Amino acid sequence: PPSPPPSPPLSPPPGLTWEDDLDAPSYEGTASYTLLVEDGSGDYVTTGMVAAFADDGTIRGYQEPSEIPFGPYVGKYAFLITVYGDGGDSVDDWEYSSNGFSSTTITTDSSISWSANANYGSVTDPIIFE
């Protein structure tokens, strides 16, 4: 007997598509960022996801938080993000999502840029975003 027709493809869940939109292999370099995101009540978020975007709007990296095991921020959660790019790229937009469905732009007073093989922030001296 003939084989049954193929099943229709599953629809992607609603929400953000950061994982699907990042094309990491198309970039030559990486830079790492360690950051904390303030939660508005004097503490830092412990869940969610942060994403970095270039000035052309393309996503360049995203990450969920990890607990900091030592130092002045022990027990807090940092986003240890690898950001992909090429020579003269800049990372101009950072966004935080607490629920995977919507995001808000986050900002920092620190001056940050993008340069291949650079490290920005650390678990003992993270970049703080609001």
All heavy atoms as an XYZ file, in Angstrom:
973
protein
N       0.831     -1.195      0.000
C       0.000      0.000      0.000
C       0.872      1.254      0.000
O       1.996      1.222      0.480
C      -0.813     -0.106      1.275
C      -0.085     -1.088      2.139
C       0.738     -1.940      1.240
N       0.344      2.362     -0.508
C       1.127      3.595     -0.525
C       1.362      4.103      0.906
O       0.565      3.863      1.797
C       0.276      4.572     -1.326
C      -1.103      4.008     -1.299
C      -0.977      2.529     -1.096
N       2.468      4.798      1.074
C       2.777      5.329      2.408
C       1.873      6.525      2.698
O       1.430      7.207      1.781
C       4.243      5.721      2.507
O       4.563      6.649      1.513
N       1.612      6.757      3.971
C       0.725      7.882      4.314
C       1.397      9.206      3.987
O       2.621      9.294      3.931
C       0.513      7.723      5.825
C       1.662      6.908      6.293
C       2.087      6.048      5.132
N       0.607     10.254      3.773
C       1.203     11.560      3.476
C       1.995     12.058      4.689
O       1.695     11.690      5.822
C      -0.002     12.450      3.188
C      -1.149     11.781      3.858
C      -0.841     10.311      3.852
N       2.998     12.884      4.442
C       3.782     13.392      5.572
C       2.926     14.285      6.467
O       1.971     14.912      6.021
C       4.912     14.187      4.916
C       4.418     14.500      3.545
C       3.456     13.411      3.175
N       3.283     14.299      7.729
C       2.579     15.158      8.685
C       2.921     16.610      8.388
O       4.043     16.913      7.973
C       3.008     14.837     10.111
O       2.706     13.506     10.417
N       1.975     17.503      8.621
C       2.298     18.917      8.410
C       3.342     19.355      9.433
O       3.407     18.817     10.533
C       0.968     19.626      8.620
C       0.138     18.696      9.432
C       0.619     17.309      9.092
N       4.177     20.325      9.069
C       5.178     20.792     10.029
C       4.505     21.429     11.242
O       3.423     21.994     11.133
C       6.001     21.814      9.247
C       5.124     22.234      8.123
C       4.210     21.065      7.829
N       5.141     21.280     12.389
C       4.621     21.910     13.593
C       4.852     23.406     13.511
O       5.867     23.874     13.008
C       5.328     21.351     14.831
C       5.127     19.860     15.085
C       5.989     19.413     16.255
C       3.667     19.575     15.370
N       3.918     24.159     14.006
C       4.080     25.611     14.040
C       5.012     25.963     15.191
O       4.939     25.359     16.261
C       2.736     26.296     14.269
O       1.876     26.018     13.202
N       5.893     26.946     14.988
C       6.745     27.351     16.103
C       5.894     27.983     17.192
O       4.839     28.545     16.915
C       7.695     28.374     15.473
C       6.986     28.863     14.269
C       6.108     27.736     13.798
N       6.320     27.866     18.442
C       5.537     28.494     19.504
C       5.571     30.010     19.351
O       6.501     30.558     18.778
C       6.270     28.057     20.778
C       7.648     27.735     20.326
C       7.528     27.253     18.914
N       4.542     30.679     19.853
C       4.562     32.140     19.777
C       5.677     32.683     20.663
O       6.141     32.021     21.572
C       3.189     32.533     20.312
C       2.793     31.401     21.193
C       3.394     30.166     20.566
N       6.106     33.879     20.378
C       7.117     34.492     21.227
C       8.338     34.927     20.446
O       8.334     35.041     19.226
N       9.405     35.161     21.181
C      10.648     35.633     20.595
C      11.339     34.523     19.811
O      11.195     33.352     20.129
C      11.570     36.138     21.705
C      11.001     37.271     22.551
C      11.917     37.566     23.726
C      10.814     38.516     21.719
N      12.098     34.902     18.804
C      12.790     33.918     17.959
C      14.294     34.138     17.988
O      14.973     33.886     17.010
C      12.270     34.007     16.508
O      12.518     35.325     16.017
C      10.804     33.672     16.419
N      14.822     34.616     19.109
C      16.242     34.931     19.176
C      17.111     33.737     18.799
O      18.072     33.878     18.058
C      16.614     35.433     20.560
C      16.049     36.772     20.910
C      15.534     37.701     20.049
C      15.957     37.348     22.200
N      15.127     38.816     20.740
C      15.378     38.632     22.062
C      16.311     36.914     23.469
C      15.142     39.473     23.137
C      16.080     37.756     24.541
C      15.504     39.018     24.377
N      16.756     32.552     19.281
C      17.555     31.369     18.988
C      17.575     31.069     17.492
O      18.586     30.653     16.947
C      17.030     30.133     19.745
C      17.121     30.254     21.245
C      15.837     30.790     21.868
O      15.028     31.455     21.175
O      15.644     30.566     23.076
N      16.445     31.273     16.843
C      16.346     30.979     15.412
C      16.997     32.051     14.552
O      17.443     31.779     13.448
C      14.873     30.851     14.999
C      14.179     29.704     15.711
O      14.852     28.707     16.037
O      12.971     29.809     15.952
N      17.043     33.287     15.054
C      17.522     34.401     14.250
C      19.034     34.589     14.279
O      19.590     35.239     13.391
C      16.857     35.702     14.708
C      15.353     35.709     14.456
O      14.884     34.899     13.642
O      14.659     36.527     15.087
N      19.711     34.036     15.279
C      21.161     34.207     15.380
C      21.865     33.302     14.368
O      21.680     32.093     14.372
C      21.648     33.872     16.789
C      23.155     33.966     17.013
C      23.668     35.379     16.754
C      23.514     33.509     18.404
N      22.681     33.904     13.506
C      23.440     33.160     12.491
C      24.928     33.229     12.845
O      25.725     33.844     12.142
C      23.160     33.757     11.109
C      23.813     32.951     10.000
O      24.184     31.782     10.225
O      23.949     33.506      8.895
N      25.297     32.601     13.956
C      26.661     32.693     14.490
C      27.750     32.321     13.486
O      28.778     33.009     13.421
C      26.778     31.842     15.746
N      27.592     31.266     12.669
C      28.683     30.891     11.768
C      29.017     31.939     10.706
O      30.080     31.885     10.098
C      28.184     29.611     11.104
C      27.147     29.072     12.005
C      26.517     30.272     12.653
N      28.139     32.918     10.488
C      28.412     33.896      9.440
C      29.322     35.033      9.910
O      29.661     35.911      9.127
C      27.102     34.468      8.898
O      26.476     35.269      9.863
N      29.739     35.018     11.181
C      30.591     36.086     11.713
C      31.993     35.569     11.998
O      32.180     34.425     12.383
C      29.974     36.686     12.983
C      28.607     37.250     12.723
C      27.465     36.597     13.158
C      28.451     38.421     11.995
C      26.205     37.101     12.896
C      27.199     38.938     11.726
C      26.077     38.265     12.173
O      24.841     38.776     11.904
N      32.972     36.449     11.817
C      34.374     36.071     11.986
C      34.842     36.044     13.431
O      35.716     35.283     13.785
C      35.265     37.047     11.217
C      35.077     37.008      9.726
C      35.905     38.064      9.023
O      36.717     38.735      9.679
O      35.739     38.215      7.809
N      34.297     36.908     14.277
C      34.836     37.043     15.620
C      33.793     36.963     16.703
O      32.587     36.962     16.454
N      34.288     36.875     17.942
C      33.415     36.879     19.106
C      34.012     37.783     20.180
O      35.213     38.037     20.203
C      33.252     35.474     19.717
O      34.531     35.006     20.158
C      32.659     34.496     18.722
N      33.161     38.251     21.045
C      33.572     38.975     22.247
C      32.674     38.470     23.368
O      31.530     38.083     23.134
C      33.398     40.481     22.070
N      33.194     38.447     24.586
C      32.380     37.975     25.705
C      32.016     39.136     26.622
O      32.803     40.058     26.828
C      33.109     36.883     26.479
O      34.272     37.401     27.087
N      30.797     39.079     27.133
C      30.267     40.104     28.029
C      29.721     39.416     29.270
O      29.051     38.393     29.169
C      29.118     40.871     27.358
C      29.526     41.685     26.161
C      29.722     41.097     24.927
C      29.697     43.059     26.271
C      30.091     41.841     23.819
C      30.066     43.821     25.169
C      30.253     43.203     23.947
O      30.615     43.954     22.852
N      29.993     39.982     30.428
C      29.413     39.511     31.678
C      28.600     40.660     32.245
O      29.140     41.740     32.503
C      30.503     39.091     32.678
O      31.303     38.064     32.081
C      29.890     38.577     33.968
N      27.297     40.431     32.419
C      26.446     41.519     32.872
C      25.381     41.049     33.834
O      25.005     39.881     33.846
C      25.823     42.248     31.691
C      25.037     41.428     30.677
C      23.559     41.626     30.889
C      25.425     41.868     29.291
N      24.939     41.974     34.659
C      23.809     41.780     35.555
C      22.727     42.753     35.127
O      23.028     43.842     34.627
C      24.179     42.073     37.005
C      24.825     40.943     37.816
C      26.198     40.614     37.318
C      24.861     41.303     39.282
N      21.475     42.365     35.326
C      20.342     43.218     34.974
C      19.572     43.529     36.245
O      19.111     42.609     36.937
C      19.420     42.535     33.938
C      18.200     43.405     33.636
C      20.185     42.222     32.662
N      19.457     44.812     36.573
C      18.693     45.228     37.749
C      17.213     44.936     37.535
O      16.705     45.045     36.419
C      18.901     46.714     38.016
C      20.311     47.035     38.448
C      20.527     48.516     38.732
O      19.713     49.354     38.276
O      21.523     48.828     39.399
N      16.531     44.567     38.628
C      15.116     44.202     38.513
C      14.153     45.324     38.891
O      12.947     45.137     38.911
C      14.814     42.958     39.340
C      14.921     43.195     40.838
O      15.224     44.328     41.264
O      14.708     42.216     41.587
N      14.686     46.515     39.203
C      13.828     47.640     39.540
C      13.535     47.765     41.021
O      12.943     48.745     41.459
N      13.941     46.771     41.824
C      13.687     46.837     43.263
C      14.988     46.855     44.073
O      14.983     46.583     45.255
C      12.831     45.640     43.698
O      13.597     44.446     43.629
N      16.098     47.141     43.395
C      17.380     47.172     44.086
C      18.144     45.869     44.043
O      19.209     45.754     44.631
N      17.604     44.862     43.380
C      18.291     43.582     43.247
C      18.470     43.292     41.760
O      18.234     44.151     40.911
C      17.493     42.467     43.927
C      18.382     41.321     44.408
O      19.596     41.328     44.108
O      17.863     40.413     45.068
N      18.876     42.081     41.432
C      19.136     41.695     40.048
C      18.228     40.533     39.654
O      17.846     39.712     40.490
C      20.607     41.290     39.877
C      21.556     42.390     40.283
C      22.174     42.376     41.523
C      21.784     43.471     39.444
C      23.018     43.409     41.900
C      22.626     44.505     39.814
C      23.242     44.463     41.052
O      24.068     45.487     41.421
N      17.903     40.447     38.364
C      17.049     39.360     37.880
C      17.773     38.029     38.021
O      19.012     37.963     38.009
C      16.594     39.591     36.422
C      15.818     40.880     36.290
C      17.763     39.558     35.462
N      17.006     36.957     38.152
C      17.572     35.614     38.299
C      17.143     34.681     37.176
O      17.612     33.546     37.096
C      17.146     34.985     39.637
O      15.712     34.916     39.681
C      17.644     35.809     40.812
N      16.241     35.143     36.338
C      15.741     34.331     35.227
C      15.654     35.207     33.985
O      15.947     36.392     34.018
C      14.343     33.762     35.538
O      13.447     34.860     35.725
C      14.361     32.879     36.777
N      15.194     34.621     32.904
C      14.984     35.368     31.674
C      16.109     35.171     30.687
O      16.881     34.202     30.767
N      16.213     36.108     29.757
C      17.214     36.036     28.714
C      17.578     37.448     28.279
O      16.730     38.328     28.252
C      16.688     35.239     27.524
C      17.736     34.933     26.478
S      17.114     33.868     25.141
C      16.962     32.317     25.989
N      18.861     37.634     27.943
C      19.346     38.904     27.408
C      19.865     38.650     26.007
O      20.478     37.605     25.742
C      20.458     39.498     28.306
C      21.179     40.632     27.605
C      19.870     39.981     29.614
N      19.627     39.605     25.114
C      20.130     39.504     23.750
C      20.821     40.801     23.355
O      20.455     41.880     23.819
C      18.988     39.217     22.772
N      21.831     40.668     22.499
C      22.586     41.812     21.977
C      22.287     41.941     20.489
O      22.242     40.939     19.770
C      24.076     41.608     22.193
N      22.111     43.190     20.033
C      21.794     43.456     18.638
C      22.766     44.472     18.057
O      23.144     45.436     18.727
C      20.365     44.006     18.503
C      19.315     43.029     18.925
C      18.946     42.923     20.257
C      18.714     42.209     17.993
C      17.982     42.018     20.664
C      17.743     41.289     18.384
C      17.374     41.197     19.722
N      23.156     44.278     16.805
C      24.026     45.220     16.107
C      23.216     46.428     15.664
O      21.978     46.430     15.713
C      24.670     44.548     14.893
N      23.920     47.463     15.187
C      23.233     48.679     14.766
C      22.297     48.456     13.582
O      21.398     49.244     13.341
C      24.217     49.810     14.491
C      25.269     49.450     13.460
O      25.269     48.315     12.948
O      26.108     50.317     13.163
N      22.489     47.363     12.840
C      21.577     47.063     11.724
C      20.371     46.231     12.164
O      19.563     45.814     11.344
C      22.323     46.373     10.584
C      22.853     45.002     10.962
O      22.645     44.541     12.106
O      23.499     44.368     10.095
N      20.272     45.951     13.472
C      19.134     45.223     14.008
C      19.292     43.718     14.065
O      18.406     43.027     14.578
N      20.412     43.175     13.568
C      20.598     41.724     13.611
C      21.019     41.287     14.999
O      21.798     41.966     15.672
C      21.651     41.253     12.587
O      22.878     41.937     12.841
C      21.192     41.505     11.167
N      20.499     40.162     15.419
C      20.867     39.629     16.728
C      22.289     39.073     16.648
O      22.673     38.435     15.673
C      19.881     38.554     17.212
C      20.227     38.129     18.634
C      19.818     37.376     16.267
C      19.143     37.335     19.316
N      23.080     39.351     17.672
C      24.476     38.920     17.681
C      24.808     37.999     18.839
O      25.902     37.446     18.906
C      25.396     40.137     17.717
C      25.246     41.021     16.483
C      25.495     40.237     15.191
N      25.340     41.049     14.025
C      26.322     41.704     13.427
N      27.528     41.627     13.915
N      26.081     42.429     12.369
N      23.889     37.818     19.780
C      24.117     36.909     20.890
C      22.956     36.956     21.860
O      22.222     37.940     21.911
N      22.769     35.868     22.617
C      21.727     35.805     23.638
C      22.162     34.801     24.692
O      22.989     33.922     24.425
C      20.372     35.408     23.033
C      20.391     34.030     22.438
C      20.078     32.917     23.214
C      20.730     33.822     21.112
C      20.122     31.641     22.669
C      20.781     32.563     20.564
C      20.465     31.470     21.350
O      20.523     30.213     20.809
N      21.625     34.945     25.900
C      22.023     34.035     26.966
C      21.045     34.098     28.127
O      20.489     35.147     28.428
C      23.419     34.397     27.481
C      23.998     33.430     28.475
C      24.228     32.059     27.884
O      24.843     31.939     26.838
N      23.714     31.043     28.532
N      20.869     32.956     28.787
C      20.161     32.885     30.057
C      21.186     33.083     31.168
O      22.383     32.900     30.955
C      19.460     31.538     30.188
C      18.358     31.337     29.158
C      17.692     29.974     29.261
O      17.716     29.380     30.357
O      17.169     29.510     28.244
N      20.748     33.437     32.385
C      21.712     33.728     33.450
C      22.272     32.475     34.122
O      21.652     31.414     34.105
C      20.888     34.544     34.442
C      19.503     34.006     34.295
C      19.367     33.686     32.821
N      23.441     32.652     34.728
C      24.102     31.616     35.524
C      24.434     32.208     36.884
O      24.798     33.379     36.994
C      25.411     31.165     34.862
O      25.166     30.634     33.593
N      24.357     31.379     37.921
C      24.655     31.854     39.267
C      26.149     32.094     39.437
O      26.976     31.268     39.034
C      24.169     30.861     40.312
C      24.298     31.380     41.722
C      23.669     30.473     42.761
O      23.164     29.396     42.401
O      23.684     30.852     43.939
N      26.499     33.211     40.039
C      27.901     33.547     40.282
C      28.354     32.806     41.543
O      27.747     32.954     42.608
C      28.083     35.069     40.452
C      27.675     35.782     39.153
C      29.511     35.402     40.837
C      27.694     37.287     39.237
N      29.439     31.997     41.446
C      29.830     31.140     42.567
C      30.749     31.778     43.608
O      30.986     31.179     44.654
C      30.543     29.981     41.874
C      31.138     30.593     40.653
C      30.160     31.656     40.223
N      31.299     32.958     43.343
C      32.260     33.555     44.275
C      32.328     35.059     44.051
O      31.789     35.580     43.090
C      33.658     32.942     44.086
C      34.218     33.166     42.713
C      34.944     34.307     42.410
C      34.006     32.243     41.695
C      35.441     34.529     41.135
C      34.506     32.448     40.422
C      35.228     33.593     40.142
N      33.043     35.734     44.954
C      33.289     37.163     44.790
C      32.186     38.031     45.347
O      31.272     37.559     46.029
N      32.252     39.330     45.042
C      31.305     40.284     45.621
C      29.861     40.083     45.165
O      28.940     40.579     45.813
C      31.837     41.646     45.180
C      32.705     41.371     44.009
C      33.251     39.987     44.203
N      29.637     39.359     44.087
C      28.284     39.122     43.577
C      27.861     37.662     43.760
O      26.962     37.182     43.080
C      28.188     39.528     42.104
C      28.361     41.010     41.899
C      29.615     41.546     41.614
C      27.282     41.884     42.013
C      29.787     42.915     41.430
C      27.443     43.247     41.835
C      28.694     43.755     41.550
O      28.858     45.104     41.382
N      28.500     36.940     44.690
C      28.176     35.528     44.919
C      26.670     35.375     45.153
O      26.048     36.188     45.842
C      28.987     34.944     46.104
C      28.613     35.602     47.422
C      28.817     33.434     46.181
N      26.082     34.391     44.505
C      24.651     34.130     44.628
C      23.779     34.928     43.681
O      22.602     34.622     43.522
N      24.328     35.955     43.042
C      23.584     36.714     42.030
C      23.666     35.953     40.707
O      24.445     35.013     40.552
C      24.160     38.126     41.857
C      24.225     38.933     43.128
C      22.861     39.194     43.703
C      22.967     40.056     44.950
N      21.711     40.106     45.681
N      22.878     36.370     39.743
C      22.857     35.704     38.443
C      23.364     36.637     37.353
O      22.846     37.734     37.185
C      21.442     35.217     38.117
C      21.081     33.989     38.920
C      20.723     34.093     40.254
C      21.132     32.731     38.351
C      20.414     32.972     41.011
C      20.824     31.603     39.083
C      20.465     31.733     40.413
O      20.167     30.617     41.146
N      24.370     36.187     36.630
C      24.975     36.978     35.558
C      24.653     36.352     34.206
O      24.500     35.138     34.091
C      26.484     37.049     35.746
N      24.591     37.201     33.213
C      24.431     36.765     31.835
C      25.828     36.772     31.220
O      26.450     37.823     31.095
C      23.494     37.700     31.077
C      22.091     37.681     31.607
C      21.721     38.499     32.660
C      21.151     36.825     31.064
C      20.429     38.487     33.164
C      19.847     36.797     31.554
C      19.491     37.634     32.606
N      26.346     35.599     30.879
C      27.684     35.440     30.295
C      27.479     35.224     28.801
O      27.307     34.105     28.336
C      28.407     34.256     30.943
C      28.365     34.217     32.476
C      28.933     32.911     33.004
C      29.095     35.401     33.055
N      27.502     36.305     28.051
C      27.070     36.290     26.653
C      28.256     36.313     25.699
O      29.161     37.137     25.838
C      26.174     37.500     26.338
C      24.971     37.511     27.262
C      25.736     37.513     24.884
C      24.086     38.729     27.071
N      28.228     35.432     24.721
C      29.144     35.502     23.590
C      28.435     36.282     22.497
O      27.327     35.925     22.094
C      29.517     34.104     23.081
O      30.182     33.394     24.137
C      30.418     34.184     21.859
N      29.072     37.360     22.040
C      28.488     38.210     21.004
C      29.331     38.069     19.742
O      30.550     38.216     19.788
C      28.419     39.684     21.468
C      27.900     40.570     20.358
C      27.536     39.793     22.706
N      28.679     37.772     18.648
C      29.340     37.514     17.363
C      29.385     38.783     16.526
O      28.488     39.616     16.598
C      28.583     36.421     16.601
C      28.554     35.119     17.354
C      27.579     34.857     18.302
C      29.532     34.162     17.138
C      27.559     33.660     19.016
C      29.527     32.969     17.845
C      28.536     32.733     18.779
O      28.536     31.555     19.479
N      30.438     38.925     15.717
C      30.527     40.096     14.860
C      31.705     40.036     13.911
O      32.465     39.071     13.894
N      31.829     41.097     13.135
C      32.926     41.268     12.189
C      33.632     42.580     12.504
O      33.131     43.391     13.291
C      32.396     41.288     10.747
C      31.829     39.947     10.323
O      32.422     38.912     10.653
O      30.772     39.943      9.669
N      34.751     42.830     11.851
C      35.608     43.978     12.069
C      35.028     45.228     12.672
O      35.264     45.537     13.819
N      34.262     45.997     11.924
C      33.808     47.301     12.388
C      32.428     47.310     13.003
O      31.799     48.353     13.093
N      31.936     46.159     13.443
C      30.587     46.084     13.997
C      30.476     46.812     15.333
O      31.458     47.013     16.037
C      30.176     44.626     14.208
C      29.838     43.923     12.915
O      29.700     44.608     11.891
O      29.715     42.694     12.924
N      29.255     47.173     15.667
C      28.978     47.717     16.984
C      27.722     47.039     17.526
O      26.867     46.609     16.762
C      28.795     49.224     16.930
O      27.660     49.552     16.174
N      27.665     46.926     18.827
C      26.494     46.368     19.488
C      25.798     47.541     20.165
O      26.299     48.094     21.137
C      26.889     45.288     20.519
C      25.669     44.774     21.248
C      27.623     44.154     19.819
N      24.666     47.945     19.607
C      24.002     49.164     20.056
C      22.745     48.931     20.877
O      22.260     49.846     21.514
C      23.632     50.028     18.850
C      24.852     50.533     18.116
O      25.905     50.674     18.747
O      24.753     50.776     16.904
N      22.193     47.742     20.850
C      20.915     47.502     21.509
C      21.001     46.223     22.317
O      21.426     45.183     21.814
C      19.811     47.399     20.445
C      18.427     47.239     21.033
O      18.170     47.763     22.134
O      17.586     46.577     20.394
N      20.622     46.312     23.592
C      20.552     45.154     24.469
C      19.110     45.032     24.932
O      18.480     46.024     25.281
C      21.471     45.344     25.670
C      22.916     45.391     25.310
C      23.612     46.470     24.852
C      23.845     44.318     25.361
N      24.924     46.117     24.627
C      25.093     44.804     24.935
C      23.742     42.985     25.741
C      26.231     44.006     24.869
C      24.881     42.186     25.685
C      26.103     42.702     25.256
N      18.576     43.817     24.920
C      17.196     43.618     25.332
C      17.105     42.493     26.346
O      17.873     41.526     26.298
C      16.310     43.304     24.125
C      16.212     44.469     23.164
C      15.235     44.231     22.031
O      14.409     43.306     22.117
O      15.312     44.982     21.048
N      16.152     42.631     27.270
C      15.901     41.628     28.302
C      14.476     41.130     28.157
O      13.546     41.909     27.951
C      16.095     42.223     29.698
C      15.610     41.305     30.791
C      16.329     40.167     31.129
C      14.416     41.556     31.457
C      15.876     39.307     32.113
C      13.960     40.705     32.449
C      14.688     39.579     32.771
O      14.233     38.722     33.743
N      14.303     39.809     28.261
C      12.979     39.214     28.265
C      12.834     38.343     29.508
O      13.659     37.464     29.753
C      12.755     38.348     27.020
O      11.509     37.671     27.122
N      11.795     38.598     30.271
C      11.547     37.790     31.468
C      10.680     36.583     31.170
O      10.670     35.615     31.928
C      10.875     38.642     32.549
O       9.610     39.089     32.097
N       9.966     36.609     30.038
C       8.973     35.571     29.781
C       9.104     34.877     28.429
O       8.344     33.965     28.141
C       7.566     36.156     29.908
C       7.336     37.310     28.955
O       8.051     37.481     27.970
N       6.336     38.118     29.249
N      10.006     35.298     27.575
C      10.158     34.667     26.271
C       9.177     35.144     25.216
O       9.227     34.694     24.080
N       8.277     36.034     25.593
C       7.274     36.501     24.644
C       7.446     37.959     24.267
O       7.024     38.375     23.202
C       5.863     36.271     25.194
C       5.488     34.831     25.242
C       5.690     34.096     26.397
C       4.963     34.190     24.142
C       5.363     32.756     26.453
C       4.637     32.852     24.174
C       4.841     32.125     25.339
N       8.009     38.744     25.142
C       8.233     40.153     24.851
C       9.544     40.566     25.502
O      10.049     39.894     26.395
C       7.078     41.003     25.371
O       7.008     40.901     26.785
N      10.092     41.678     25.038
C      11.363     42.136     25.592
C      11.337     43.651     25.750
O      10.528     44.335     25.145
C      12.524     41.724     24.688
O      12.438     42.370     23.436
N      12.247     44.139     26.582
C      12.413     45.567     26.772
C      13.883     45.914     26.586
O      14.769     45.099     26.872
C      11.977     46.016     28.178
O      12.727     45.285     29.151
C      10.500     45.786     28.405
N      14.136     47.110     26.102
C      15.506     47.576     25.937
C      16.085     47.863     27.313
O      15.422     48.444     28.168
C      15.537     48.846     25.073
O      15.013     48.516     23.776
C      16.947     49.389     24.928
N      17.324     47.427     27.531
C      18.018     47.713     28.775
C      19.230     48.582     28.464
O      19.763     48.548     27.360
C      18.425     46.425     29.515
C      19.240     45.481     28.617
C      17.194     45.717     30.064
C      19.742     44.226     29.296
N      19.639     49.385     29.431
C      20.735     50.321     29.201
C      21.751     50.219     30.335
O      21.466     49.679     31.404
C      20.218     51.769     29.129
O      19.575     52.087     30.362
C      19.262     51.959     27.969
N      22.930     50.762     30.083
C      23.986     50.792     31.086
C      24.693     52.138     31.028
O      24.708     52.789     29.980
C      25.005     49.657     30.871
O      25.993     49.706     31.896
C      25.668     49.747     29.513
N      25.263     52.534     32.154
C      26.073     53.750     32.188
C      27.487     53.482     31.701
O      28.239     54.397     31.424
C      26.132     54.321     33.613
C      24.789     54.880     34.052
O      23.979     55.256     33.178
O      24.551     54.934     35.266
N      27.851     52.209     31.617
C      29.198     51.838     31.169
C      29.329     52.046     29.672
O      28.376     51.887     28.923
C      29.476     50.372     31.480
O      29.414     50.127     32.855
N      30.527     52.383     29.256
C      30.808     52.494     27.828
C      31.241     51.121     27.336
O      32.248     50.585     27.786
C      31.927     53.508     27.607
O      32.286     53.527     26.248
N      30.435     50.521     26.467
C      30.796     49.204     25.929
C      30.777     49.259     24.418
O      30.033     50.013     23.816
C      29.873     48.082     26.450
C      28.405     48.378     26.149
C      30.071     47.866     27.934
C      27.475     47.251     26.508
N      31.619     48.467     23.834
C      31.711     48.414     22.380
C      31.842     46.947     21.979
O      31.511     46.063     22.758
C      32.904     49.242     21.902
O      34.082     48.772     22.525
N      32.306     46.701     20.790
C      32.547     45.338     20.338
C      33.895     45.305     19.654
O      34.184     46.133     18.786
C      31.474     44.860     19.353
C      31.639     43.407     19.027
C      31.033     42.362     19.653
C      32.480     42.825     18.024
N      31.453     41.185     19.114
C      32.349     41.429     18.108
C      33.359     43.349     17.080
C      33.028     40.554     17.276
C      34.044     42.473     16.264
C      33.870     41.093     16.359
N      34.707     44.351     20.038
C      35.995     44.122     19.409
C      36.270     42.628     19.498
O      36.072     42.020     20.561
C      37.081     44.921     20.134
O      38.327     44.725     19.500
N      36.712     42.035     18.403
C      36.963     40.596     18.381
C      37.932     40.199     19.488
O      38.908     40.897     19.761
C      37.523     40.171     17.025
N      37.637     39.087     20.123
C      38.450     38.475     21.178
C      38.510     39.298     22.461
O      39.339     39.027     23.320
C      39.873     38.187     20.682
C      39.867     37.301     19.465
O      39.123     36.327     19.398
N      40.657     37.650     18.474
N      37.650     40.296     22.607
C      37.648     41.121     23.813
C      36.754     40.502     24.881
O      35.853     39.711     24.591
C      37.170     42.525     23.482
N      37.029     40.877     26.130
C      36.201     40.482     27.265
C      35.727     41.750     27.957
O      36.543     42.590     28.333
C      37.004     39.633     28.252
C      37.420     38.320     27.650
O      36.601     37.563     27.184
N      38.713     38.062     27.654
N      34.417     41.868     28.127
C      33.829     43.036     28.768
C      33.123     42.585     30.040
O      32.221     41.758     29.995
C      32.829     43.723     27.841
C      33.460     44.202     26.558
C      33.408     43.438     25.400
C      34.130     45.417     26.510
C      33.993     43.878     24.220
C      34.717     45.866     25.337
C      34.648     45.088     24.193
O      35.216     45.523     23.029
N      33.543     43.101     31.187
C      32.989     42.716     32.453
C      33.529     41.368     32.915
O      34.220     40.665     32.165
N      33.233     41.030     34.166
C      33.630     39.745     34.752
C      32.685     39.457     35.895
O      31.884     40.327     36.276
C      35.080     39.819     35.268
O      35.150     40.705     36.369
N      32.767     38.272     36.484
C      31.855     37.966     37.591
C      32.183     38.800     38.824
O      31.340     39.002     39.680
C      31.814     36.463     37.941
C      31.219     35.668     36.794
C      33.165     35.945     38.348
N      33.402     39.327     38.925
C      33.741     40.194     40.056
C      33.545     41.672     39.723
O      33.538     42.499     40.617
C      35.196     39.960     40.517
O      36.071     40.186     39.423
C      35.359     38.535     41.056
N      33.394     42.004     38.457
C      33.178     43.385     38.020
C      32.291     43.397     36.771
O      32.736     43.752     35.682
C      34.520     44.059     37.735
C      34.394     45.546     37.438
O      33.379     46.151     37.840
O      35.291     46.090     36.782
N      31.020     42.998     36.933
C      30.139     42.909     35.763
C      29.669     44.269     35.280
O      29.718     45.263     36.008
C      28.951     42.091     36.301
C      28.910     42.444     37.747
C      30.350     42.617     38.165
N      29.183     44.297     34.056
C      28.513     45.470     33.514
C      27.084     45.424     34.074
O      26.419     44.380     33.995
C      28.485     45.430     31.972
C      29.906     45.380     31.418
C      27.723     46.628     31.431
C      29.973     45.031     29.949
N      26.637     46.513     34.642
C      25.290     46.564     35.246
C      24.328     47.255     34.280
O      24.567     48.377     33.855
C      25.302     47.321     36.590
C      26.371     46.762     37.529
C      23.907     47.318     37.221
C      26.135     45.346     38.000
N      23.253     46.553     33.959
C      22.206     47.105     33.092
C      20.965     47.396     33.916
O      20.672     46.707     34.890
C      21.834     46.102     31.982
C      22.763     46.135     30.806
C      23.955     45.440     30.836
C      22.431     46.838     29.662
C      24.816     45.455     29.735
C      23.272     46.870     28.563
C      24.462     46.167     28.609
N      20.242     48.418     33.489
C      18.963     48.775     34.134
C      17.816     48.394     33.231
O      17.901     48.484     32.031
C      18.905     50.284     34.374
C      20.039     50.792     35.219
C      20.055     52.310     35.291
O      19.350     52.996     34.527
O      20.797     52.812     36.145
